[in-house]
């Protein structure tokens, strides 16, 4: 089969093919795209070439992540889509790239195999057939005279011929590659055999050399065990040795046997005991099922186990053991033979070790004698070596320098290389120290200094620098002339490094001390702030004293404190140091709470901010009264989760503050915030106490007045009671009071045309007064229900030609027990008739609304049909007959299309306005802050190039229908976005204010604004204050906003000035 597997690993083949094809595709498409763009500027077909580059890059990235098949699918399908679309936009059937499609089929077969190549072939034929069909039916233009069907048949024939040639080629390649694959497989098997043989020979060779070169028993046995594990291709091995009592002890162990070192094994169990008993090699294929397995080894995951005896003079003296933890691996006879030969070498090791020990005993005495002779010389060398010191001698007249071996080691130079004269000595000294050393030698020879003692550096051949201390003295001849100098040289590099370390430690200690002093100052300042907070209860006096203490403690240039008070959008300066602080306090200095200043930034983000160089700090708000500020630290004042303001401290030195200072200053800022909040609470408590005292005085006065009023009211109450009795008895509303047994305690009248006397009803039940009538049981049940539940009850009952509304309410004693039930009965016969009429009218109105809605949709559909026809025909005229229509006619056609589209938008807006009017409210909690952020994010995607800053207040929450409120908010924010289009730095604010004890939300902008004289027209449908050319729209948006707000029981009103922006306020009930 075409492109069938040829014997190689599939993933390797695909990965190699991708690594060859994808880089070539990326490079070729990029270079051709650039060449095509330069040659044909303005031709949109260049984007198809760059799209092919992107597909190749994406596939390349997927291939690097080892998604090989998915990478190949993305590559071939992406190229097929791009090539097919390119044909549609590049001239149709006549523009077929025959070679490109054939190359795509070949690459698909190479990457994914014959099935996918056949799939791509069918996709190509299907896609081109569709293009042919579209050209024949006129759905796609056919600018050439050739018949599309003829072109497609030629193309299909071309693909068939190409497929046949590729099939023959690939079959030949598959045959050749299969033959090569077989030869390579034979070669690989031969190499495996040679490799195993080489490993075996290497193990024997290394073990033999180890026996010759090393006579340490443990090292040799360890080496033999390692080579055996390599030879067996396992990491689990051990060597057991036989103890004098005949038991086995594990002497070495690797892998899972490491945890059993020096363990004495029980006799009669395990592979080692079996080898010891039989004296020959033991092989266990599955240790887990072997009846003689050791219990301690049973759970270790053993499978195949091999035990080989280690013999000397025919006796077993140990066991070499190996095991596999893979149940599919077994020891082959060939491998057992190789390991047995290696075990024989181990036996030789044990024999050699015993012979070597005897020879060592003989040489021990001779060695002790020789060591005694060298002991005295060794002591001197040891002393010099311990001091890292050597001896030197300089024959001055002959200019010959003699060094001890230790000096050569110190100087790091060989004897053969050293030029043993004063010039050679000088050349080895560090260039910066040569003059000093030569001058010291000259001073000593001239007797200016009695002894020669210098510390200097040398540079070793490796580039290492050492420090040396050289001491010596001059010896004179009989003529008192310098004859020789001799002395010692010591390596003092470690001492110099220790001295440098001590200096570094001292510097670090000084820095640490400075840091501790700074922190101590911060802590002391925090304590003083805490004391001031407890002593000063006035927040302004406390703030001023704290900023002065901060400035004095750290010698700062300026310190100031801002508080959020009446207007949360502004931070007002309440304390400041120096003349600058006094001037700013006099002028009521304030900063806007935004990211345009350090103070505003830290309040908005509720975190500290450091400016180490204010000239480079983007959010630094320059202040002409503080020209010397070079660094600044701003900290938010937060207490109980509420941001009260900010503390700013400034220095005239750059980098005056560090990140470590923030934690301590934040603690001080928290103390200050708590103190300010406590001072505010204290002021509030003081005001409340004063008000309470005034209230108590008023209460005493009121008590006096009350006593006199009580007397007057008592008399009035008696008169009122008489009036109430008269009103009650003449009230058409029946009022009655019942006890728990349903007996009348009071009743104003009994109805029945006053045939029954109220006085005769007192103490009697309803049944005793009225006798038996249909609803008597119902009435007694409801009275008892109110007694039992303690809850009021309202119900209706009907008699002939009468409907009554009966209300029952419990009356409680001081202990909360129901002692009686008060009832009122109202004749609602007329009201019931009215309600029935209203229900009938409501049903008729709902039918009319549904008919109106259906009519609206029908009208909208009937209006849209001609509008679509107008838009479609004008587009056809502009697209197909543009060359035959004058320019002015094209302009008119464009205006016609725009008018039709505007009319369609107007119909949509009218329908939306109608739906909002009829929509029912589903009230719930609504987060206006979150809705505003979502609307803003969508607007940014429509015009990403605009520079619009939006400031949304936090926690703007209310209750209402979230869907309708979102529609209103979208219209208000869209208006703000639209009418700031011509403002260079547009700002939109969403927040709330208090209005008549209610929350009034607002959407504000700094756009074009409008004249408030026309405010009455603003919320009417189709009312506009700007032309469509200035700002597009239909004039429906604000009408929708007004209906939604009114539907929530609220109101909406604007405030605007031309050129200064507009603010829309709205409330919700």
N, C-alpha and C positions, 0 to 999 in steps of 0.2 A: 504493500500500500504506500502511496506517496507520503513522504516525510515520516515514515514509521520510525520507531526507536531503533538505534543501531548498536545497542549494547552498552552504552555509557550510562553513568548515573544521570537520571533525568534532571535533577536540580542543578548538578554541575554543568550539564550541557546548556540549560536555559540561562544560568547565571553568566556563563562565558559568552553566550550569544548576546545577552542584554548589555554586558560590559563592552562589547564591540559595536553594537548597533546604535545604542542610545547616545554616546558621546558624539558619534559621527552625525547623527540626526540633529542634535542640538546645534553643533557648529555649522553644519551645512544650511539649516533653515535660518539661523541668525544672519550669516554672511549673505545668503541669497535675498533675505528680506531687506537688509540694508541696501544691497545693490539694486533691487527692484524699486525701493522707495526713492533712491537718488535718480534712477533712470526715469521713473514714472511718478513724479510728484503729484499728489492729490488722488492717486488711484487707490480706492478702498480695498482692492484685492490684496494689498500688502498685509492687511490684518490677518488674513487666513494663514500667511506664512508665519507670522509671529505667533498665531494660535498653535500652529504645529510645534513651534519651539517650546511653548508652555506645556503642551501635552508631553513632549519628550522629557522636559525637566521634571514634571510630576512623576512620570514613570521611572526616571532615574532615581528620584528620592525614594520611591516605594521599593525599588530593587535594593538600594542600600540598607533598607530595613528588613530585607529578606522576604518581602511579599512578592516572590518572583512571578508566580502565575498571574496574580492580580495585576502586577506591573505590566506584564506582557499584554493582558486583556485591555487595560486602559490605553496602552500605546496603539495597538492595531485598531481598536474600535474608534478611538479619538481621531486617528488619521483618516479612517473611512468616512466619518461624519464630516470632517473638515473638507476632504476632497469632494464629497458629494455636494455639499452646500456651495463650494467654490464653483462647481459646474453650473449650478442654478444661477449664480450671480455673475458668471463670466461668459455667457453666450450660449448656454444650452448644450445640445447633443454634439454640436460641432466642436465644442471646447474640451471634449474628453481627453484626459491625460492617460492614454493607453499604457504607456510604459510605467507610469506611477502606480496604477492599479495592479499591474502584473508584479511589480516589485513588492507591493503591499502583501499580495498573496504569498510570494516567496518568503518574506519575513515572517508571516503568520505561521507557515508550515515549519520554518526553522525554529521558532520560539515555542509554539504550542502543539505542533503536530498536524497530521493530515485532516482530522475532523474539523478543527478550527479553520484551517485553510479553505476547506470546502464550504464552511459556513460563511466566511468572508466573501468567497466567490459568489455564493447565492445572494448575499446582501448587496454586492456590487451590481449583479444582474437585476435584482429587484429595484434598487434605487434608480439605476439608469432607465429601466423600463417605465418607472413612474414618471421620470422626466420626459421620456419619449411620449407617454400618454398625455401629459400636461401640455406639451408643445402641439401635439396633433389636435387637441380639443381647445387650443387657444388660451388655456389657463396660464401658460408661460409663453413669452414672446419667442418667435423663431426667426431671427433676423437673416438667416441664410436660406438659399433656395433649396438646399438638399432636403430630402424627405427624412424626418426624424426616425422613422421605422427602418429605413435603409441604413442610416448611420448606426442605429442600435444593433442591427443584424451583423454589420461589419465588425462592430466592437465585440459582440459575443463570439464571432468566429475567431477574432484575434485572441481573445482570452482562451478559447478552446485549444488553439494551436500552441499558445504559450504554456498552457497547463500540460499538454502532451509532452512538449520539449522538457519542461521542468521535471515531469514524472520520470522520463527516460534518464535525465541527468542524475536525479536523486537515487534512482535504482542502481545506477552504476556506482555512485558514491557510496551507497549503503553496502554494496557487495565488497567494495574495496575496504571500507572501514570495518566491516565485519571480519574480514580476513586479518586486517591489522589488529583488531581487538583480540582475536584468538591468539595471535602471536604474542601480543603484549601480556595476555593472561598467562601463557606458558612461561614467559620470561619472569612474570611476577612470582609464580609458584617456585621457579628455580631460585630467584633471589631470596624468597622466604627460607628455603632449605639452606642456602649458603649463609644466610644471616644467623639461623639457628646453629649451624656448624661453627660459625665464627664466634658466636657467644660461648659455645662449649669450649672451644680451643682457647678463647680469651680467659675463661674461668680457670682452666688448667694452667695456662701460662702465668696468670697473676698469682695463683695459689703457689705454684712452684717457686716463683721469684720471692714470694713472701716467706716461704720456708727457708730459702737460701739467705735472704737479706735480714729477716727479723726472726728473733728467737723468743719473743714474748708470747706465751701460750694463749693468753686471752685475746690479744690482738689478732693472732693467726686464726683462732677458731671463729672470731667475729667476722673476719674477712671471708672465710670459707662459707659461713652461713649466708652472708650477703650474696656471694656469687651463686650459691645454690638457689636462692630465692629468685635471682635474676634469670638463671637458667630455666627454672620451672615456671617463670612468669606469675609469681604470687608474692604477696607481701606478708604472708603468715608462715613463719618457720621457727624451729627451736632446736637446741642441742641439749640432751640429757646426759649426765655422767653418772657412772656407777660408783656408789660410796663403798667404803670398806665392809660395811655390814650387808652388802648385796642389794640395797635399795637404790632407787633412781632419784636424782635431784635435777631439776631444770636449771641449767647453768646459763643459757642464753635464750632469749625469746623476742620475736618481733611480731608486730601486728596484734592479733587478739591474744597472743601468748605473753605479751609484756606484763600483764597483770598476774602471771604465775611464776615469776622469777624466784629462785631459791626455794621453791615449794618441793617438798619430798613427796614423791608419788607413791600411792599404795601398791603393793605387790598383787599380781594377778589381775589387774584391771588396766585398761588403756593399751595403746599401740606400743609404747615403750616396753612395758612388761612382756607383751607378746613377742617383741623382737628379742628381748633378753632371754626369754624361755626357749625360743626356737633357734636363735643364733643366725637368723637369715632375714631378708627383707620381707616386710609385711605391707600389703596394700588393702585398704578398706574403701570400698566404693561409696558407701553411705554410712557415715559415722553415726547418724541419728538412729539408725535401725540396728546397729551392731550390738550384739548381746554383751560384749566385754567393754563397752564404753565407760569412761569415767563419769560419775554424776556431776562433777564440777565442770566438765567440758560439755555436757549434754546440751546446754542452752546457748552455746556460743556460735551457732550457725555453721558448724563444720559439715562438710559433705565428703569429698574424696580426701583420704589421709594416707600418707606414705611414711613408713618408718624404715631406715637403713641402719644396720649395725656398724659401729666403729670398733674394729678388732685390732689387737696386738698380740702376736704369738698365739693366735687362735682363740683368744679370749675376748668376749664382748666387754668393752670398757665404756661404751656410750652409745647414744642413738641420735642420728640426724633425722629430724622429722619435718615434713612439709604438708600443707593442707590447702584446699580450695574452698572458698565460701560461695561458689557458684555451682549449683547442682548439675549444670550441663557440661562441666569441664572434668576430665579424668586424666590420670597419669598414663601416658603411652609407654609401651615396652622400651622404645628407643630412649625416651626421656629418663626412665628408671635406670637403664644401663649407664647413661651419662652421669646421673647423680650418684650411682654406686661407685664409679671411678673417682668422682670428687670426694666421696666419703673415705676412700682408701688414702687419698692425700691427707685427709684430716687425721687418719691413724698415724701416718708418718709424722705429722706435727707433734702428736703426743709422744712418740718415741724420741724425736729430736729434742723435745723439751727436757726429757729426763737425762739424756746424754749431755746436753748443754749445762744443766745444773751441776753435774759432777765436775765438768771442766771449770766452771765458775768457782767452785770451792777450792780447787787447786791454785787458781790465780789470785785468790783473795789475799793470802798472806803476802805475796810478792807486791801486790798493789799497796798494801798498808805501809810496807817499808819505803817504797818510792814516794808515797805521800808525805811521810815524815821528813824526808830530805827536802821536799819543796815547800814545807810549811812556813818556814821563816820568810822566804821570798814572797810567798802568797800573802802573808800578813801585811807586808809593806804595800803590795799592789792592791790589797783589799782596802787599806786605809786611804790610799790615793783614789781608788775607784769610788769608795763611799763618798768622798768629798768632791767627786767629779774633777780631779786635779791631775795634772801631768808635770813632768820635769823637763826643762829646756836649758841649753848651754850654748853661749855664743863666743867663739874664738875671734876676738876683735881684730887682731892683726892679720889673721888668715881669712877673715870674713866667712867663717863656717859655723852654721847653726846646727846643733844636734838636739833632736826631740826624742822623748820616750814614746812608746807605743800609744800611751793614753793621750798624749798631745795630738798625735795624728788622728785619733778617733774624735777628739774634741773639734779639731779644725776640719774634719770631714774630708781628708785628702790622703792619697796613697803616697808611700815613701818615694816611689819611682817618679811621681809627678812633681813633688815639691822641689823647688829650687832653693837649696839650703844656704841662702845668704840673706843679707839684710834687705836686698832689693826684692827677692822672692817673698820674704816675710811681709814687707810693706804692701806688695800688690794684693795680698790676701785680705788686708784690712778694708773695712767699709770706706768708700771715698770720702765721706764726710768726717771720718775720724782720723785719717792718715796724718794730717798736719799736727793734730793734737798729740798723737802717739810719737811721731818723730821728734816733736819739741820736748816731750817728756824724757825720751832717751838722751837727747842732747843736754838737757838740764842735769840729768844724772851723771853723764860722762864729764860734764864741766863742773861737777860738785856744787851746782846751785841747789840741788835737792839731795839729801843723803841717800835716799833709797828710790828705787823705781817701782811705782805702783800706779797702774792706770786701769780704767774700765772702758772697753771699746767694743765695737761690733765687727763681725765678719759676715761675709756672704758665702754660703756653701754653694757647691756646684748645682744643687737642686733648686737654688734660689732662696732657701730658708735663711733667715737672719738669726745669728746667735750673739749673745752677750758674753764676753770673757773678762775675767779679772786676772791681770798679769802682775806678778810681784818678782822682784829680784834685787840683786845688789851688784856693784862693780868690784872686781878684784884687780889690784894694781901690781905691776912688776917692781923690780928693784929700783927702777928710775921713777917710781910713783906715776907711771903712765898706765892708763886703763888697758889691761890685758884681756880680760874676759868678763862677761856678765852671765849670771846663772840665776835661776829661780823657778817658780812654778806658774802654771797656767790653770785656771779653774773655770768651768762652765757655770756661769751665774744667770743663765737665761731664765730658769725657773724663779730665781729670786727677783729678777727684774719684772717678770710677769706678775709675781705676787705683789710687788710694789705698785705696779700699774693697777692691779685688781683692787688694792687697798685705796688707791686714789679714786678709782671709779666708785667704790663703795662709799667713800667719804662724800663724793659729789652726789651720789644717789641719796645718801643720808641727809645731806644738806637740802636737796630738793624735797625729800620726804618731810624734813623738819619744817621747811617753808610751807608745804601743803598742810601739815598739821596746824601750824600757826594760823594759816588762812581759815582752815576749818574751825579751829578754836574760836577765831574771831566771828565766824558765821554762827557758831553755836552760842557764843556769848551774846551776839546780837539777837538771836532767836529768844534767849532767856529774857533780855531786856524788853523785847517786843511783848513777850508773854506777861511780864510784870506790868508794862504800860497798859496792856489790854485789860488787866484786872483793876488797875487804878483809875483809868480814864474811861468814862462812860459816854463822852461826847465823841461821835464818830469822826467829825472834822478835826477836832483837836488831836485825837489819837492818830489819824492819818498823817497830819503835819509832823507830829513828834517822831513817828516811825521813819518817815523819809529823811528827816534830819539826822536820826541816829544811823541810818544806812549810809548816808553820804559821809558822815564823820568817821565811822568805823573803818571804811575801806578807802577813804580819801578819794571819793568819786567826784566827777565833774558835775553831775546832776542826778537827782532822783525825784520821781514824780508818781502820783497815784491818780488813776482815773476810775470813776464809778458810773455804772448804768443806773440812772434814776428815773426821771419822768418819761423820757423818750428812749425806748430800748434801741433805737437806731443810732444813737450818739453816746459816746463816752465823754463825760465831763471831768475836767481836771479839778480835783478837790484838795490836793496837797502838792507842793513843789518847793524845791530848795533854791536859794540864791535869788539874785535880782530877776533872772529869767522866770523863775517860778512865781515870784510876786507879780510881775507884769502879766503873766498868763492867767493868774488867778483873778486879777483885776478886770481883765477883758473877757472873762468867762470862756477861756480856751476849751475847745472840745474837738474830738476826732470822730469821724464817721466809722461805724462798726463795719468794716470791710477789710479786704486784704490789701488795701493801698497803704497801710501803715503797719509798723511792728505791733503797736498796741491793738489795732483793729484785727490784725491777723491772729494774734494769740487769743483774743476773745472769741472770734468766730470758730477757730479750731480747738479751743480749750486746751492748749498746750503751750509750753514755753518756746521761745524763739531767740537764738543768739545771732547777732550780726557782728562778726569779728572785724569787718571792714565795711563801714556804712557806705562807702563810695561804690562798693560792688554789690550791695544788698538790694535786691529788686523791690522788696516791699518796704523799704525804709522811707518814711515820710519826713523830708527835710524840714527843719525848723530854723528860721533865720535868727531866733533868739538863742539858739544853741549851736553856734558855728563850729565850736571846737570838738564836737562829738566825733569820736573815731570808732568806738565799739559800743554796742548796746545789748542789754538783756531785758526781754519783756516776759512777765509771768502773769498768767491769769489768776484772779482772786476767786476761788471756788469754795463755797460752803454749802454743805447739805445738797450737793448736786446742782446748785444754782450759781451761775457766773455773775459775780457782783461788779467786776471791773478788771483792771490790770495794773500791775506795778512795773514801772520802767526805771532802770538804773543805767546810767551812761558814763563812759570814761573817755578822757581825752587821749588815751593810749590805745593803739590797735591790739587786738587779740587779748583784751584784758580779762575775758571770762572764758571758762572752760565748761565742757559738758559735766565735769564732776561738781561744779558749783551749782548746777541746776537743782540737784536733789535737796541741798541745804536751803537754797533760796526758796524752793517750792514749799519746804516745811515752814519757813518764816512767812511766806505768802499765805499759806493755809491758816496759820495762827492769826495773821492780820485779818483775813477774810472772816474767820469765826468771830474775832473781836468786833469787827464792823457790824456783822449781823447781830451780835449780842447787844451792841450799843443801840442799834436800831430798835431791837426788841425792848430794851430798857426804856428808850424814849416813848415807845408805844405804850408800855406798861404804866409809865409815869402819867402819860396823857389819860389813859383809862382810869387810873386812880383819882386824878383830879376830877374827871367827869363823874366818877362814882361818888365823890364827896359832894359835888354839886347836886347829883341826883338824890343823895340821902337827905340833903337839906330840903330839896323840893318835896321828897316823900313825906318828911315831917310836916311840912306845910300842907301837903295834900291830905294827910291824915286828919288834921284839924278841920280842913274843909270837908273831908269825907264824913266826919261824924255829924256835922251839921246837915250835910246832904242826905245822910242816911235817915235822919229824922224827917227831913222833907220828903224823901223818897218813900218812906214807910206810909206816910199819909197818902202820897200820890199812888203807891202800890194798891192800897185799899181801894182808892177810887178807880184805879186801872182794873183791878179785879172785877169790880162791879161792871165796868165798861166791857171787859172781856166776856163776862157771863152774858151780858146783853148781846154782844156781837156773836158769840158762839151760838146762842139760842136762836138767833135770827140768820145764821150763816147757812146758805144752801149746801155747803160741804158738811157731810155728817162726820162728827168727831165722837169717838167712843173710847173707853178704857175698860180692859177686861182683866180679871184675875186668872190664876192658873186653872180654875175649874170652868172658865169660859163665862163667868158671871159679869154682868155690867157693874163697873165701879163708877162710871160716868158716861153720859150720852147727852148731846145737845138737843137732838130731836130724832125721831124714829121714822120720818117719812110717812108713807101711807096716808098722805093728806092730813097729817097730825091727828089721825084717829086714835093713835096710841100715845099715852102720856109718858114722857121721859121719867118722871118721878116713880111711876109704877114699875119701870123696867129695872131700877137699881136693885142688885142682889139676885137677879134672875138670869137664866141662860138664854141664848138665842132661841132654843127650841121651846122654852117656856113662854117667851114673849111672842114669837111668830108662829109657833106650831111647826108642823112638819111641812117643808117645801123642798123642791128638787135639789137645791144647792146647800141645804143646811149641814149635811155631812161634810161637804167640801169646806165650808166656812170654819166649822169646829176643828177640822184637821189642820188647816193653815194656822189657826191661833195656837194650837198645841205645838206645831212645828217651830214657830218663832220662840216659844218658851224653851223648847229643847235645844235649839241651835244657838240662841242668843244673837241671831243675825236678822236684820230687817228683811222684809219680803214685799214684793209688789206683784200683783196679779190682776187679771181681769175676769169678770164673770158676766154672763148674759141672762137676762130674764125677758119676758115677752115685751117687745118694744122698748127695751132698756139695756144699755151696756154701761157697766160701772168699772172704775179703776179703783181697786182696793189696795191701800198701802198699810202695812203693819210694821211697827217698830218696837223693839224691846225697851223696857225701862228698868234700870239697874239700881240696886241699893249700894251703899258705900263699900260693901264687900264683893261687888261684882256679880251678885246673883240677880236673875231676872225676877222682878216682883210683879210686873204687870205688862200688858201689851196695849199700845195706843194705836188706834186704827183711824184712817180717814177714808171716806168713800166719795168719789167724784163722778158725776154723771158725764160720761164721754160719748154719749150716743151720737151727738152731732159731729164730734171730732172723728169718730170712726167712719161716718159717712164721707167726710172730707178726705180722709186717708185713702179710702177706696177709690174715690175719684182721682186722687193724685197717682195711685198705682196704675190706673188705666191710662192716664196722660203720659206717665213715664214709659210704659210699654209702647205707646204710640210714638213717643220721641225716639226710643231706641230703634224702632223700625225705620223711622225717618233718617236717623243718623247712618244706619247701615246702607240705606238707599243712597244717601249723599256720598258715603265713602265709595260705594260701587260706581256712582256717577263720576266721582273725582278720578278714580283709576281709569275709567273708560275714557273720560275726556283727556287725561294725560297720555293714554295710549294713542288716542286718535290724533292728538297734537304732535306726539313724537313721530308718528309715521311720516307725515309730510316733511317734518324737520329732517329726519334721516334721509329722505329722498333728496331734499335740497342740498344737504351736506354731501351726500354721495355723488350727486351729479356734478356739483361744483368741483369736487375733488377730481373726478374723472376729467372734466374739462381742463383743470390746471395741470394734471399729470400727463394726459395723452394728447391734448391739443394746445399745449402752451406755446408752441412755435407759430401757431396760426392766429393767436389772439394778441392784440396789442397790449403793451405794458399796462396802460390805464385799465383795460378790461380785466387783466389779471388782478389788479388792485381791487377792482369792484368785486370780483369773484371771491377774493380773500375776505373782504368785508362781509360778503353774503354768508360765507362759512362761519365767520366769527359771530355774526348775529344769530345764526341758527344754533350754534353751540351755546351762546348766552341764553337763548330762549329755552333750550333744554335744561340748562342749569337752573333757570328761573322756575320751570315746572317742578323740578326736583325739590327746590327750596319750598315751594308752596305746599307740596305734599308733605314734606317734613314738618312744616308749621302746622298743618292740619292734624298730623298724627300726634304731635306733642300736645295739642289742645285736648285730644280725646284720651291720652294715655292715663292710666291709673297709677297712683303713687305707691311705691313699695319702699317704705322708710327703713333705714338702717344707719349704722355709724359709717360716716364717709370721711376719709383722710384727704383733705384738699391739697396738702403738701405733696403727697405721693402722686395724686392725679396731675398736679402741675408739673412735676418732674417728668412724668411720662409724656405729657403733651409737648414739653420743651425738647425732649430727646427726639421725638418724631419731626418737629420743625427743623432741628439742626440737620437731619438727613436730607430735607428738601432743598436747603440752601446752605451747604457746608462752608461756603466761603464767607458768610456774613460774620461780622464781629459784634455779637450780641451777648451782653452779660445779663443773666437772670438771677435775682435774689429772692429766694423762697423762704419765708419764715417757717420755723419748725412747729410741729404739733398743731396745724390748722385743721381741727376736727369739728364736725357738726353732724346733724342727723337729717336725712332726706333720702330721696331716690337717687342712688349713685349714678345710674345711667343718664338721667335727665340733668343732674348737676354737672356731670362730665361734659355733656353737650353744651351747657351754658358756659362752662369754664373754657372749653375749646374755642368758642366764638370770641370770648373776651381776650384770651391770650393770642389767638390768630389776628384779631384786630390790632393788638399792641405790636405784634411782630410785623404786620403789614404796614402800619402807619409810622414805623421807625425805619423803614427801608432806606430813607434818604438821610438818616441821622448818622454821622460818622461813628460815634461811640454810643450805640444804643444800649439802654438799660431798661429792663422790665422788672418790676417788683410785685410780689404777691404776698399779702400779709393780712392783718386784721387790726381794728381799732375798737374802742368801746363807744357805742352810740346809744344814748338813752337807756343805759343799763343792759344793752344787748351787744353781742359780737357783730360787728359790721366788717365783712371781708372786702378786700379791694384788689384790683389789678391796675397797676400804674405804669406809664411809660413816659419817655422824654421825646416823643415823636412830634408830628406837625401840630397836633391840637386842633381846636375849632372854637368858633365864637359861641359863647353861651346864650346869645340871643336866639339861636336856632335850636335850643335844647328840646323844645316841644315837638319838633319834627323827628327827633333822633330815633325813637323807638317805634315809629310807624313802618309798616311794610313798604318796601321799595323807596324809602326815604334815604337820600344820600346827601352829604355835605361836601363831597369832593367828586370830581368827574371820574369816569371810568378810565380815561387816559392816564390820570394821575395815580389812582389806586383802583385796581379791578375789584369787582364784587357785584352782588345783586341787591343789596339793601335789606336782606331778610334776617341776617344774623342777629341784630340787636332786638328785633321783634320776637325772635325765638327766645332770646335771653329773658326778655320781660315776661313772656307767658310762663316760662319755667319757674321764675322767681315768684310770680304771683300765684302759681299753682301750689307753691310751698308756703303760701301765706306771708311772703316777705315783700320787700320793695327794692328797687334798683334805681340809682341816680348817678349822674356824672359830675365831674368838675374838670374844667379844661381852660387853657389859655392858648391862643394861637402861637405856635413856635416854641411852646414850653412843655407840651405833652398833655396827656389826658389820664384821669383816674376814674374808674368805675367802681362804685361802692354797691354792695348788696347785702341784705339780711335774709335769714331763713328762720321761719317759726318752728 
